[in-house]
């Protein structure tokens, strides 16, 4: 099923996105299924945290939404929100694509991570705001995993059991802000230096501005529950600027699978229900990432991931 957060009739709510493109409020679906409306969660995080205790009711409501005469809203009648309004954390996997790491001088044996601020999130069709001082700013299309329960130290075999579902993340990145927040040292600063670093440089880069600036986290348009995506490690990923197909890749080209990422991450960090882990950037296609500069391209910027749908956001340039 597809679960979405949105505003309709001037109220924030959650509900089902149907195959015909229409939307049904969860409370209306509960009523159509003969369930008590007051038992329907009013936000996505509450629904996720309820876990199996609410599963049969959600299944009945989803069936009623698809088959009954319940009130359906056209997609233009709702304002889309990010599926999880404020997850406790967003964790990203750095450089998790063979097209990138094949060019690296050194690469690690395990996934590397950074955090992205939840305040950067916006929903489907909400504008990406771009200021001149952001400089070169480009999209990064990524499969995002929504965590279903509190978890720590997951084994490889347990990892997929912690997944609630999947959505799309556009991990927008300002190359200029990243460069501005980089310190360069003449050598690694360790004795003895790693092989090959004898005459190298060490770059310390901090991603707070380049990754977490407001509106740099388009996410959505909904969550597809994990039962509908049996293999997240073999999904096509496409990026469009306007109507032009610019990137065409597959999650099979990532270095680390979803299970491997969650296994390694939870060795060090507790994940909570509703947390988002985006898995790695789609990179193959007609253009390199840095050529898709939001300072130059008109939107919308759209990302399609097989089995999930299409996340689309206009680009709004702001003068300061």
N, C-alpha and C positions, 0 to 999 in steps of 0.2 A: 504494500500500500504506500501511497504518497501522503505524507503529513506535512502541513504547511502552517506557518504563522502569518497573519495578515490583519489588516484593518478593514472592517466593513461596518457600515452604519455608524461610523465614528467611534468604534470600539475595537480594541485589540482582542484577537481571539485566535483559536487554532481550528483546523479542520482537515478535510480530505480534498486533495486535488484529483479530479476524475480524469478518465481517459479522453473524454470529450472536451477537455480544457476548462470545464466549469469547476466551481469550488462549493463545498458544503461545510457549514459550520458543524463542529463536533457536537454542540448542544442539540442542534436540529437533528443530527443523525442519531443521537441517543434517544430522542423522543420518538423518531420514526421506528426505532428498533424496540420500542416498548420499555426503554430504560429510564431511570430517573435522571432528568437533566442536571440536577444539582450534583450528581456523581461524575459528571464530565469534567476533566481537568481544564483549567482556563489558560494554561500556558504549556509550552512544549516540555519544559524542564520537569514540571509536575508529572506529565504523562510518562516521560522516560523513567523518572525515579519510581513510579508506581510499579514498574516491571511486570512480572507475571500475574500479580494480583488483579490487574485491570485488563489483561490480555483478551479474555473471552468477551468482555464488554466492548473493547475496541474492535474486535473482529466482527461482532454483531452489528455495531454501528457502521463499519465500513461496508458491510453487505447491504444494509439499509440505504446508505448513501448512494450506492450504485444502482439499486434496483427499485426503490420506492419513489413516490412523488414528492420527496422532501425538497424544500426550497434550495435551488441551485443559483449561484451567482456567476455571472460572466466574469472572465478574467479582468476585464476593464472596469468592473465594479468594485474591485478590491485593490488595496494598496499592499504590496508584498513587503514583508519584513524578513530579516534573516531568520532561519528556522528556529534556532536557539537564541533567544534575545541577548542573554549575557552569560555565556558559559564561564565557569570558573577559570578556565585557561584555554588557550589555543597554542598548540605545539606544532611546529613545522619540521619536516625533514630536509636538511640542507644537501644540495648537490646530489640528489638521488636519481640521476638519469645518466645512462651510459654515454649519451651524446656529450655530456659535460665532463664526466669523470675520465673519459678516454683521453682527454687533453691535459689532465692533471699530472703534475710532476710527482706528487705524493698523494695517496688516498688511504683512508682508514679502512680497517677490517669490519667496522660496525657503523650503523647509521649515526649521523650527527644531527643535532637539534638546535633550534632557537625558538623563542616565544614570540607570539604576535599578540598585540593588545586586543582584548575583546571590544574596546571602544572603537576600533577601526572597522567593525562590521557594519555592512549595509545589506539590504535585501535586493531581490530581483527588481530591476527597472528603476532603482534609486540611482541618482547621479554620482559618478566618480568626480570629485572636485580636484582640479589640477591648477596649481599656481605657478607663476613663472619661476619662482625660486626653487621649485622642486626639480627643475632641470629635466634631464632625460628620465622618463618614467614609463615603465612598460608593464604589460600583463604577465602573469604566470598562471597557467591553467593547471589545476590540481584536483585530484580526487581527495575528498575529505571524509574521514571516518568520524562518526558520532558515537561516543562511548555510552554504553547502556547501564553501567553500574560502577560503583567504586571498586578499583582494582589496583593491585600492587604485586610485583614479582610474578607476572604471568609466564607460564611456560609456553613454548611454541604451540603445544597442543591445546592449551587453554585460551590462547590469545583471541581467536575469532569468537569465542563465547562471550567476550566482553563487548562486542560490537552491537550497537542498536541499529544502525543503518548508515547510509551514505548520502552525501550531498556534494555540491561543487563549490570550490573555493578559488577565487581569483586573488592570488597572493601578489598584489600590486607592489612594485618595487621601484624606488627612485635610485637610479645609479648615481646621480649627482649627490644626493644626500648621503648615500653610502660612502662615496669617495671623501666627502667632507668630514665624515666621522671615522676615518681610518688613520691610524698612526703607523709609520713605517720605521722599523729599526734596521740597522745595517747587518745584523746577524741574529740567529735565533735566541741568543742570550742564555744558552745552556752549554755546559761543558761535560763531555765533548759534544759538538754539534752533530745532529743526525747526518748520515751519509748523504752527500750531495749538497749540504747546507754550508760547507766551509766558506763559500763566497756568496752566500745567498742573503736574502732579506726576510724579515719577519713583518707581516702585515697584521695589525690588530684592528678588526672592523667591528663596529657596534651598530646593530640593526634597528634600534628603537625608532628612529625617525624614518629610515628608508623603508621599513616594513609596516610600521604601526601608526603612521599618520592617519588622521581622520579620513574615512571613506576608502582606505586602502585594503579593505577586506570584504568585497562583495561575496555573498554566500547565499546559496539556495539553488533553485527557487523553493525547494522542499527537501524533505528527507525521504529517501526510499528505504523501506525496512530491509534488513539484510537477507530475508528469505527470498527476495526477488532478485538478488545479485549473488548467485552462488560462487562466482569467482571474480573478486575485485581486481585480481592481478592480470586480467586480460580484457581490458575495456578500451575502446577507441576514444581518443580525446581530440577535439577540434577547436580551433580558435578562429573567430571571424572578426575582422575590423570592417564595420559596415556590412556589405554583402560579400566581401572578399575573404576566401579561405586562406589563412596565413600560416596556420600550424596544424599538422596532422600527425598524431603520435598514438602511442598505446601504453597503458600502464604495465604491459609486459616488458617494456624497455627500461623500467626502473631497476635499480641495483638491488633493492630490498623489498620483499613482499610486505603486505599489510601485517601478517602474523609476525614476521621478523622485526618489523618496526615496533609493534606493541610489546613484544617480548623484551627487546632491548631497552625501550623507554621506561617500562615499569620496573626495571631493576633499580632505577634511580628516583623515579617520580611517581607518586600516587595520582592516578587519574580518577576523576569524579564523573558521575552520570551527567551527560550533556556536554562534556569536554569535546573539543574538536582536535583531531590530529590530521593535518593535511600532508599527503604522502610524498609528493615530489612533482617537479615541473615538467610539463610536456614541452619538448624542445625541437622536435623534427618538423620541417616544413619549408615553405617557400622563403620565409624570412627568419633571420636570427632574432632573438628576443629584443635586442637593443635597437633593431630597426623598427619595432612597433612602438614608437615613441608617442605617448599621448599628447605631447606638445605639438605634434605634426599631423597625427591621424585624427580624422573625425570618427565619431562613434556611430552606432553603439559598439561596444566591445562585448562579444558573445562567446560563451564557452559551451560546447556540447560534450557530454560524456555519455557513452552508451549505457542504456538502462536507467539513466537518471533523468535527463532532459536538457534544457537549454537555459543557462543563466545569462541574462543580457542587461547591460548597464550603459546609459548614455554618458558621454564625457562632457563635463561642464568646466570650462576654463574660467578662472577667477583672477581678475586683476587686483593687485594690492598696491 
